[in-house]
Amino acid sequence: MSKRYILYSVAYIALVAAIAFYFSSQNFTIQAFGYELTLPVAAWCVLPVAIFALFSVLHMMFYGFKQYLDSRALRSDMESFESFAKESFLGLESNKEFKTPLYTSAVSVLRALNPLNSFGLPSFKNEGLQAAYETFTKVRNGEVVELKSLRLPKTNALFIQNEINKAKTDVKHALGVLSSKDELPSALLDAAKKNAVANADYNILSKTRVKFDFNDICVLLERLGQKQIQIAGDELLSLLKTEGLSSENYLRFAKILKKRISPDMLINIFKKLRLELPIASEACFYLLYDLQMIDELRELLNACEGERFERIEVLLFLRDHGKMEKADLIYNL
C-alpha cells in the first residue's frame, strides 16, 4: 500500500509541476528575515504538496512498523498462551509473560476458571470484567447476589444458581418458588422444597405445589414431634397417603410417630391407613404389638387370608414361649 501511495504521490507532484510550468515559466522570489529565495513558480506550487507527501509517507512508515511490532508480539503471546493453558490445566505454576492486553485479560480469565483453582484470586484491569468475576464467584460459593442490574434471562445458569442459593436460605422465597405456576428447573424446586420442608409452617407448605417423598415426610414427622409444626389428624393421614411409598416406609413412619403423638391418635391413623392402603398393614401390626394390643393384633392377623407377616409372627411366637421381645429387636428401622 505504501509503495503505491509513493508512486501515486510522485505522479501527482509531477502532474502539478507540469501544469504550473505550462501556465507560468517565470521565477518568483520570497524575502523573509533578510533572506530571499528565488524559485520557478512551478516549484513553489509543488513544494507544499511534496512536503505533505513526505510527511504522509513517514507517518505510514511509522505506523506500519508499529503494526509489525504489535503483530509480532501477538504471535509470540499466542504461542505462550497455548503453553500457559496447558500448564494451567495441569495445575502447574507458569512464568509466562504477555505483552498484549488481549492475552493479559485472557490469562486472568483462565486463572479464574482453572479447574484446580491453584492460582489464587485473579485481578482484572477492566472494571466490568472484575465485577462480573466477583458476581460469578459469590454465586458459585452459595451467596445471594442482586442481579437485576445485569438483566439476565431466567434461563441463564448464573441466574438459576442465584435463585437456588436464595431458595436454600430464605424460607419465604422457597415458598414463593413452590407456589409459582411457571416451569422451573428441578434443581431450583428441589432446593426450595428442602428448605421449606425443614423450616416452613406446614399449613402454608401444604398449599403449594410441592410433592412430598419419603425423606420429606420423615423430616415433617420429626418436626411434628419436636412441636415445630402442627399437623391435624386428617392432614397427617392425608400426608401419609402420599403415593409411591413402600411397606418399609410406613414402618419407619410408625417408629418415628410412636414417640411423638398419642397412642390413641397413632393407632387410629394407621388403622385407617391399613383399610385404604394394604401396604401399610404391617406398620399397623407393628404398632399394635409395640403397644401390647395383642388380642386385636391376633384378630387382624387371622382376618388376613393368604397373607403372612413373618416378623410379626416371630414376635408372637417368642411372646407365646415366654420371651417378651421388643418389636424393634426384629424391626431394625
TITOR-102508 format. One record per residue (C-alpha): x, y negated, z negated. Coordinates in pm, whole numbers. Layout:
BEGIN
     px     py     pz
      X      Y      Z
...
REM end
This chain:
BEGIN
     px     py     pz
      0      0      0
    279   -244    -93
    464   -170    234
    162   -255    445
     98   -564    233
    457   -686    301
    419   -613    675
     87   -797    696
    228  -1087    493
    527  -1128    725
    298  -1111   1029
     65  -1370    874
    356  -1606    787
    493  -1573   1142
    149  -1649   1288
    108  -1958   1064
    459  -2074   1164
    388  -2026   1536
     61  -2215   1523
    212  -2500   1321
    513  -2527   1555
    281  -2523   1856
     91  -2825   1732
    393  -3014   1597
    763  -2954   1656
    867  -3262   1462
   1051  -3276   1132
    915  -3401    801
   1119  -3540    512
   1031  -3525    141
   1209  -3751   -109
   1198  -3685   -484
   1427  -3776   -776
   1687  -3920   -542
   1693  -3617   -321
   1547  -3569     21
   1474  -3261    220
   1402  -3255    593
   1238  -2952    750
   1022  -2889   1055
    652  -2936    997
    606  -2562   1070
    845  -2476    785
    651  -2694    540
    331  -2513    638
    488  -2171    597
    676  -2236    272
    376  -2221     26
    243  -1911    197
    583  -1744    182
    629  -1828   -188
    280  -1692   -266
    353  -1374    -68
    686  -1328   -252
    527  -1355   -595
    244  -1124   -486
    493   -859   -382
    685   -896   -712
    356   -866   -903
    264   -549   -716
    609   -401   -769
    590   -468  -1146
    252   -301  -1191
    345    -21   -955
    648     53  -1173
    436     26  -1487
    182    268  -1339
    464    508  -1259
    583    499  -1622
    226    549  -1752
    170    841  -1518
    498    996  -1624
    407    956  -1993
     62   1105  -1927
    211   1412  -1761
    454   1453  -2048
    174   1420  -2305
    -38   1672  -2118
    237   1933  -2144
    296   1850  -2510
    -76   1868  -2583
   -104   2220  -2448
    179   2329  -2678
     24   2141  -2969
   -316   2304  -2911
   -159   2649  -2913
     29   2576  -3236
   -285   2426  -3392
   -498   2732  -3324
   -223   2948  -3477
   -217   2729  -3787
    139   2608  -3724
    270   2264  -3810
    359   2070  -3496
    617   1794  -3450
    489   1692  -3107
    479   1316  -3045
    243   1149  -2799
    286    820  -2618
    -56    759  -2464
   -370    654  -2661
   -575    917  -2479
   -380   1206  -2625
   -328   1037  -2962
   -706   1042  -3016
   -739   1391  -2872
   -477   1523  -3115
   -659   1368  -3411
   -984   1529  -3297
   -816   1868  -3253
   -666   1845  -3601
  -1009   1762  -3744
  -1170   2061  -3571
   -886   2304  -3636
  -1044   2637  -3745
   -786   2685  -4022
   -812   2322  -4141
   -445   2315  -4242
   -359   1961  -4134
   -543   1755  -4395
   -793   1478  -4322
   -727   1302  -3989
   -741    929  -3942
   -872    766  -3624
   -786    420  -3499
  -1126    393  -3334
  -1381    289  -3600
  -1672    457  -3423
  -1480    783  -3395
  -1378    762  -3761
  -1738    702  -3869
  -1863    992  -3655
  -1600   1224  -3805
  -1685   1122  -4162
  -2055   1184  -4092
  -1980   1524  -3942
  -1756   1619  -4237
  -2011   1519  -4500
  -2292   1711  -4331
  -2070   2016  -4286
  -1983   2005  -4657
  -2350   2011  -4755
  -2405   1640  -4822
  -2711   1449  -4707
  -2634   1157  -4476
  -2857    880  -4339
  -2870    946  -3963
  -3144    708  -3848
  -2897    458  -3703
  -2747    733  -3483
  -3086    816  -3325
  -3006   1185  -3294
  -3273   1409  -3138
  -3447   1652  -3372
  -3294   1941  -3177
  -2942   1816  -3247
  -2732   2063  -3451
  -2598   1791  -3681
  -2950   1657  -3744
  -3080   2006  -3823
  -2792   2079  -4063
  -2853   1749  -4241
  -3221   1843  -4276
  -3116   2180  -4418
  -2888   2007  -4670
  -3175   1781  -4775
  -3419   2071  -4799
  -3177   2252  -5030
  -3151   1961  -5274
  -3480   1770  -5251
  -3790   1968  -5352
  -4029   1708  -5210
  -3851   1720  -4875
  -3856   2101  -4884
  -4234   2096  -4940
  -4268   1844  -4657
  -4081   2079  -4425
  -4301   2373  -4526
  -4614   2162  -4475
  -4508   2041  -4130
  -4700   2175  -3832
  -4404   2120  -3600
  -4194   2405  -3465
  -3886   2405  -3688
  -3565   2612  -3685
  -3582   2925  -3900
  -3269   2822  -4092
  -3440   2499  -4200
  -3759   2679  -4303
  -3558   2937  -4500
  -3363   2667  -4687
  -3681   2476  -4765
  -3861   2791  -4883
  -3575   2897  -5109
  -3565   2559  -5283
  -3943   2528  -5309
  -3989   2881  -5446
  -3723   2817  -5711
  -3837   2470  -5815
  -4178   2361  -5685
  -4514   2386  -5857
  -4698   2696  -5735
  -5027   2515  -5678
  -4856   2285  -5428
  -4638   2558  -5278
  -4936   2786  -5210
  -5095   2516  -4993
  -4803   2513  -4748
  -4748   2749  -4457
  -4481   2945  -4646
  -4486   3322  -4612
  -4353   3493  -4923
  -4134   3802  -4914
  -4028   4042  -5191
  -3745   3821  -5318
  -3965   3511  -5322
  -4230   3688  -5528
  -3967   3812  -5775
  -3846   3454  -5827
  -4201   3330  -5879
  -4277   3605  -6130
  -3959   3524  -6322
  -4058   3157  -6331
  -4407   3256  -6444
  -4258   3448  -6735
  -4041   3151  -6830
  -4352   2929  -6818
  -4201   2708  -6549
  -4514   2751  -6336
  -4874   2855  -6385
  -5048   3115  -6168
  -5409   3208  -6238
  -5511   3574  -6238
  -5683   3565  -5899
  -5391   3370  -5750
  -5145   3624  -5889
  -5349   3908  -5743
  -5352   3733  -5405
  -4975   3678  -5425
  -4911   4045  -5499
  -5122   4145  -5199
  -4862   3996  -4964
  -4815   4211  -4654
  -4506   4420  -4590
  -4436   4531  -4947
  -4339   4883  -5049
  -4421   5108  -5343
  -4081   5033  -5496
  -4151   4661  -5461
  -4470   4697  -5666
  -4284   4896  -5929
  -4034   4613  -5953
  -4314   4357  -5992
  -4469   4569  -6266
  -4143   4583  -6459
  -4096   4204  -6431
  -4453   4123  -6536
  -4491   4365  -6827
  -4281   4133  -7045
  -4429   3811  -6912
  -4807   3836  -6916
  -5057   4003  -7148
  -5104   4382  -7111
  -5479   4347  -7050
  -5430   4099  -6769
  -5145   4305  -6623
  -5339   4633  -6620
  -5647   4462  -6478
  -5446   4315  -6189
  -5275   4642  -6099
  -5597   4841  -6119
  -5748   4605  -5863
  -5432   4628  -5652
  -5447   5007  -5660
  -5801   5006  -5526
  -5719   4767  -5242
  -5363   4882  -5174
  -5299   5251  -5245
  -4925   5180  -5209
  -4943   5003  -5547
  -5080   5314  -5723
  -4751   5435  -5870
  -4685   5089  -6017
  -5024   5107  -6188
  -4946   5454  -6326
  -4606   5333  -6444
  -4772   5058  -6648
  -5031   5294  -6792
  -4757   5528  -6911
  -4545   5242  -7043
  -4843   5110  -7242
  -4922   5465  -7363
  -5262   5473  -7197
  -5210   5844  -7131
  -5569   5966  -7112
  -5661   5709  -6849
  -5339   5789  -6663
  -5421   6161  -6650
  -5773   6085  -6533
  -5649   5869  -6247
  -5386   6125  -6150
  -5643   6404  -6136
  -5850   6189  -5904
  -5561   6161  -5657
  -5635   6453  -5426
  -5336   6583  -5234
  -5105   6304  -5350
  -4827   6360  -5603
  -4627   6118  -5812
  -4330   6323  -5921
  -4168   6068  -6152
  -4488   6015  -6348
  -4544   6391  -6365
  -4193   6444  -6502
  -4255   6183  -6772
  -4583   6350  -6869
  -4416   6691  -6875
  -4142   6563  -7109
  -4405   6400  -7330
  -4611   6719  -7347
  -4299   6904  -7464
  -4224   6666  -7747
  -3986   6431  -7571
  -4133   6081  -7572
  -3913   5936  -7299
  -3948   5578  -7188
  -4066   5517  -6833
  -3755   5318  -6750
  -3544   5630  -6807
  -3661   5757  -6471
  -3775   5433  -6314
  -3438   5265  -6286
  -3571   4944  -6133
REM end
